[in-house]
Amino acid sequence: MGIINNLFDRFKNAELSIQPNKKIKTISKEFEESFGLTLVMYKGKMIAEPTLTLAALNKRTTLDVNAKSEPIKIKASMLVGAVEKMFEKEWGVKVQVKNAKGDRLVPNEITLGQASREEY
């Protein structure tokens, strides 16, 4: 079933386009609705306040957050590690993907689709 599910993930309509001007809680909610997983954003080494936008986050961290970047497009067929690196490369924000309950990190070597089906 794994091969069929992975193939299905490539053609699934679930593509999330995230704008950098949204609040962190909105980005996290849209990510959860699209993939059934928890997205955690960090301000340095601490979890960022959900009410902040990326622009506001930039003012509160020593890291350079690029709030004027292009939207990020995420698909279920993407590896978890690639998604985390994309946020860091495009926006300068550290994120981690966790399971639906938010109590366990998802391995970087599997796709978002596999993670949402808990195939790990």
PLY file of the C-alpha trace (Angstrom):
ply
format ascii 1.0
element vertex 120
property float x
property float y
property float z
element edge 119
property int vertex1
property int vertex2
end_header
0.00 0.00 0.00
2.97 2.33 0.60
3.82 2.75 -3.08
0.21 3.51 -3.98
-0.10 6.03 -1.14
3.16 7.74 -2.18
1.92 7.96 -5.76
-1.40 9.34 -4.52
0.47 12.03 -2.54
2.07 13.31 -5.75
-1.31 13.93 -7.40
-3.25 14.98 -4.34
-4.83 18.42 -4.44
-3.32 19.21 -1.06
-0.88 21.92 -1.96
-0.49 24.55 0.65
0.68 28.01 -0.36
1.81 29.99 2.67
2.13 33.77 2.55
4.83 35.31 4.78
2.50 38.09 5.99
0.22 35.68 7.91
0.27 35.14 11.64
2.12 32.08 12.88
-1.10 30.59 14.31
-2.79 30.94 10.89
0.13 29.26 9.12
0.11 26.44 11.68
-3.67 25.98 11.38
-3.56 25.84 7.56
-0.69 23.34 7.72
-2.67 21.14 10.12
-5.81 21.35 7.97
-3.86 20.39 4.83
-1.65 17.62 6.20
-3.01 16.63 9.62
0.34 17.48 11.21
1.59 20.12 13.63
3.99 22.83 12.44
6.04 24.52 15.16
7.92 27.78 14.43
10.80 28.98 16.52
12.15 32.37 17.53
15.79 31.48 18.05
15.62 28.41 20.29
12.20 29.18 21.77
8.80 28.47 20.27
7.50 31.65 18.63
4.37 33.31 19.95
1.44 32.29 17.71
0.06 35.83 17.46
3.19 37.17 15.71
3.56 37.63 11.97
6.93 36.91 10.36
7.64 40.65 10.23
6.98 40.94 13.97
9.06 37.83 14.60
11.96 39.48 12.77
11.93 42.33 15.28
12.10 39.93 18.22
14.90 37.60 17.19
18.56 37.99 16.32
18.06 35.80 13.24
17.26 37.54 9.97
13.66 36.62 9.13
12.73 37.42 5.53
9.09 38.51 5.78
9.09 39.92 2.23
9.88 36.62 0.56
7.67 34.78 -1.93
4.99 32.35 -0.70
6.10 28.82 0.12
4.30 25.98 -1.68
4.15 22.66 0.14
2.87 19.31 -1.16
2.16 16.00 0.59
4.86 14.33 -1.53
7.64 16.50 -0.06
10.05 15.13 2.54
9.63 16.54 6.04
13.31 17.56 6.11
12.93 19.39 2.78
9.94 21.34 4.11
11.85 22.35 7.24
14.84 23.46 5.15
12.58 25.40 2.79
11.23 27.52 5.65
14.78 28.23 6.80
16.10 29.01 3.31
13.17 31.12 2.07
12.11 32.88 5.25
14.98 32.36 7.69
12.66 30.64 10.18
13.35 27.37 11.98
10.36 25.01 11.99
9.75 21.43 13.03
7.00 19.10 11.91
5.32 17.06 14.62
2.57 14.46 14.63
-1.11 15.48 14.83
-1.05 15.61 18.64
2.11 17.72 18.57
3.89 15.47 21.04
6.39 13.71 18.75
8.76 14.91 16.03
8.26 13.40 12.57
11.37 11.86 10.94
12.92 14.04 8.24
13.31 11.12 5.81
9.59 10.53 5.16
7.04 12.54 3.19
4.32 14.68 4.73
1.79 12.21 3.31
3.50 9.28 5.04
3.69 11.29 8.26
0.00 12.15 8.11
-0.78 8.42 7.71
1.67 7.68 10.56
3.80 5.41 8.36
6.88 5.61 10.57
0 1
1 2
2 3
3 4
4 5
5 6
6 7
7 8
8 9
9 10
10 11
11 12
12 13
13 14
14 15
15 16
16 17
17 18
18 19
19 20
20 21
21 22
22 23
23 24
24 25
25 26
26 27
27 28
28 29
29 30
30 31
31 32
32 33
33 34
34 35
35 36
36 37
37 38
38 39
39 40
40 41
41 42
42 43
43 44
44 45
45 46
46 47
47 48
48 49
49 50
50 51
51 52
52 53
53 54
54 55
55 56
56 57
57 58
58 59
59 60
60 61
61 62
62 63
63 64
64 65
65 66
66 67
67 68
68 69
69 70
70 71
71 72
72 73
73 74
74 75
75 76
76 77
77 78
78 79
79 80
80 81
81 82
82 83
83 84
84 85
85 86
86 87
87 88
88 89
89 90
90 91
91 92
92 93
93 94
94 95
95 96
96 97
97 98
98 99
99 100
100 101
101 102
102 103
103 104
104 105
105 106
106 107
107 108
108 109
109 110
110 111
111 112
112 113
113 114
114 115
115 116
116 117
117 118
118 119
